[in-house]
Amino acid sequence: MSILAVGSLAFDSIRTPYGQVEKELGGSCTYFSLAASYFTEVRVIGVVGEDFLPAHEDVLRQRGIDTSGIEHAKGKTFHWSGEYGANPNDCQMHALELNVFESFQPKIPAAFLQSEYLFLGNIDPVLQAQVRAQIKNAKLVGADSHPFWISTKKDELSQTIRNIDIMLINDGEARQFAGDHNLLRAAQKILANGPQALVIKHGEYGATIFFRENAFGFGKHPFRAPALPLDEVRDPTGAGDAFAGGFMGYIAAQGELNREVLKRAMFYGGVMGGFAVERFGTERLLNLSQDEIEARFQLFRELTHLE
C-alpha cells in the first residue's frame, strides 16, 4: 500500500548541547517519508529551490521513495534555523526563510491520484483541502498542523479537518486549537469538528489517541502509548514527523484498520520518533535495519505489557 505525503522539504541549521549542523536536509515531508519508508511505499510532493542538489534527492530515492512529485523552482529552498537548550522541549528559532515554499502550490502527478493513503503535512490548510479533494479514493487520510496555521487560519483548518480521518498534533497545538487547557476536553472539541481520531503527541512522554464514538467501529475510549526513556536526545528536530511516518507507515502496511492495528501503530510511531532524535538531522533514519526497528518495538512490549 502506498502513502502520498505532501509537505515541506527544507534545509535545517541546528544547534544543541551536542553540537551543530548547517543546512542539513530536513522538512516535515522528509522526516515523515523516511520513517514511513521502512514500512511501505512512499510518494512525496513538495517544492525545492536551485540549491537542492541531486545528492539531496538521492537521500530519499535510496530509501525507495518516489520523488517524481518534487517541484524544482527558481530560488532557494525553505530554510529553518534554531537552537535547543538542555531541555529538548525548548527551542529558540533564529531564522525562518520560506523562500520557494512561500508560493508552494502542490501539483499532483496523475500516477499519484490513486494513492491509498494520504498524509497532509503542516502546510496551509487551504492547500491541504485542495490536495484532499483530489485524492478521492484514499482509504485513510492523516493531517498535521502548526501553531501558525492555528492562529492565522483557524476557520480554514476547521473546515479542512472535517474531511480527514486522523489528525496528528502535539499537546500545545491541541490546547491552542480547542481553546482549552484540559487535554481531554480539547480532544473532544477537536473531534467534534470532524476527524474520526486525534493523536496528541506529548514529546518525551509518548502520545495518546482519542476516538469519536464508534469511529472505525470502536468505542470512544482513548489509548496511551508511552515513549521509551532515552539517555541522549541529540536533536529533537523532526521527531513528531518521524512519529507520524511510523504511525501511518505501519497502518498502510497492514491493509486493514482495527483497534489493534491503531494501537500498534502508536508504538511504531514512538519507535521511529525515538530513533530520529538519536542523531542530528535525518542521519539515524537513514541507517536503520528492520531488526533494529523490531527490537525497539519489543522493548515497548516489555515496558507496557502490550499483547
Secondary structure, 3 states (H helix, E strand, C coil): CEEEEECCCEEEEEEECCEEEEEEEECHHHHHHHHHCCCCEEEEEEEECCCCCHHHHHHHHCCCCEEEEEEECCCCCCEEEEEECCCCCCEEEEEEECHHHHHCCCCCCHHHCCCCEEEECCCCHHHHHHHHHHCCCCCEEEECCCHHHHHHCHHHHHHHHHHCCEEEEEHHHHHHHHCCCCHHHHHHHHHCCCCCEEEEECHHHCEEEEECCCHHHCCCCCEEECCCCCCCCCCCCCHHHHHHHHHHHHHHHHCCCCHHHHHHHHHHHHHHHHHHCCCCCCCHHHCCCHHHHHHHHHHHHHHHCCC
